[in-house]
Amino acid sequence: MASLKNYLVRYFSMADDLLPQAEAEATIREGISFKGTNMLILVLAIFIASLGLNTNSTAVIIGAMLISPLMGPIIGIGLGIGVQDFELLKRCLRNLLMAAGFSMLTSTIYFLISPVSEGHSELLARTSPTIYDVLIGFFGGGAGIVAIGSKSKGNVIPGVAIATALMPPLCTAGYGLATFQMNYFFGATYLFLINSIFIALSTFIGVKIMHYKPVVAVNPERSRRVRHIVYTVSILTLLPSLYLTYNMLRQSRFSMNADRFIAQQFNFPATQVLNRKAVIEHGEKVITVTLIGKILPSDSLQLAMSSQLKNYGLEGTRLNIIQGDSPNLSEIKNGMPTVKDIYELAQTSISAQQMTIDSLKSVIAINQINDTIAGRIAPRSESCSRKSRSLPSHIRYSAI
């Protein structure tokens, strides 16, 4: 057991690879300031990131994240707390707030003058942070401080810049302000706070692990108070992400059960599933299924399918079944049907109407045949009646 421990310690030991504390601190302090060149690069990076979000281009967004100098003051915050340099901490906080404010202002101006104001997937992805974003920020910050403090940095810092994604949330927040969509603004701002706080927290832990010495003339009471503030802010930032993660996992599980239910139960010879949607709205679970093909009896289908919901963990779910004979596009609007879907739905409606017309034609044809038979019989009856009336009355009565 002891040999295994020594073996692992030898592989994970950083003693031989670490830079002197003064040299690592100097590298961090160089990236803290946002004046002149750094501020200009930040503004240009914001424009690039906004263009990437506007055009839904992942490559452009990644390029903007590599250019951005935002990591500097965030890692500086963690260093300031770790070595108890509170003047450095205040300077980093001030610079980070200034950088974030200029970034939001720049992106707001861009989206105000941009001719495209539609939200794409890259924008939407920045509005619902979860515990996974917390973990990305934490582990990304840990990789960053280890790379800065070591002799062989490799490509870690660019990778951390991409993984933690500090620029896109600021651009999305600006988009929310420009288009007056506050859900974008608050969601993206919260994501930026998550990334910043947990990068700083992991930097602080990394500084402690690497045994960086605190600055001279430290006030122990003040240091303890700052640490308490850091831990409190981290926990308060973490809690909403846990709630959002719970909702995300709940929706994901519901969607998986709904997909399994639809795949196994909606199997008909001449009818197929055109569109499906499983959502949780205001605490209510709703599954909407749009069918195309041969029209099935609505009441029987609804009853049969609703009785199967409990077998898939979908108790209490409201099931809406839309068939081609009465397409209700408002119900599948959120499902985003394509032009092809709408065309096929319309074609199904036309086919159903054509079937009704053909059925009515058959009924008319049968009635015409019956009228023809009646016509053949009716003249003989009228002829006999006329002949009968032409006979003398005593013969008529005797004939009867």
HUCOR-V423490 format. One record per pair of residues at least 24 apart in sequence whose ideal C-beta (glycine too) atoms are under 6 Angstrom apart, sorted by the first residue. I is the first residue (numbers start at 0). GAP is how many residues later the second one is. Records with the same first field share a line. If there is no record, write none. Layout:
I = GAP + GAP
//
This chain:
16 = 133 + 134
17 = 131 + 132
18 = 130 + 132
20 = 191
23 = 124 + 125
26 = 121
27 = 47 + 48 + 51
30 = 41
31 = 40 + 41 + 44 + 60 + 63
33 = 61 + 64 + 65
37 = 31
40 = 28
41 = 27 + 57
42 = 63
45 = 57 + 60 + 61
48 = 118 + 119 + 122
49 = 57 + 60 + 121
52 = 69 + 70 + 118
53 = 60 + 62
55 = 64 + 66
60 = 107
61 = 100
63 = 103
64 = 96 + 97 + 102
65 = 92 + 95
67 = 99
69 = 96
70 = 90
73 = 122 + 125 + 126
74 = 69 + 128
76 = 123
77 = 122 + 125 + 126
78 = 128
80 = 123 + 149
81 = 122 + 125 + 126 + 130
82 = 129 + 131 + 132
83 = 130 + 134 + 139
84 = 130
102 = 67
103 = 66 + 69 + 70
106 = 64 + 67
107 = 66 + 69 + 70
110 = 63 + 64 + 67
111 = 66
116 = 62
122 = 49
125 = 42 + 43 + 46 + 62 + 65
126 = 57 + 60 + 61
127 = 59
128 = 61 + 62 + 65 + 112
129 = 111 + 114 + 115 + 118
130 = 110 + 111 + 114
132 = 61
133 = 60 + 64 + 104 + 107
135 = 27
136 = 27 + 57 + 58 + 61 + 62
137 = 60 + 64
139 = 24
140 = 58 + 61 + 62
141 = 60 + 64
144 = 58 + 61
148 = 61
163 = 31
165 = 29
193 = 43
196 = 37 + 40
200 = 33
250 = 29
253 = 24
256 = 55 + 56 + 57
257 = 29
259 = 52
260 = 51
264 = 43
269 = 24
273 = 67
274 = 57 + 60 + 62
276 = 58
284 = 32
285 = 32
286 = 30 + 32
287 = 32 + 43
288 = 32
289 = 32 + 42
290 = 32
291 = 32 + 52 + 56
294 = 28 + 30 + 57
323 = 24 + 25
324 = 27
//
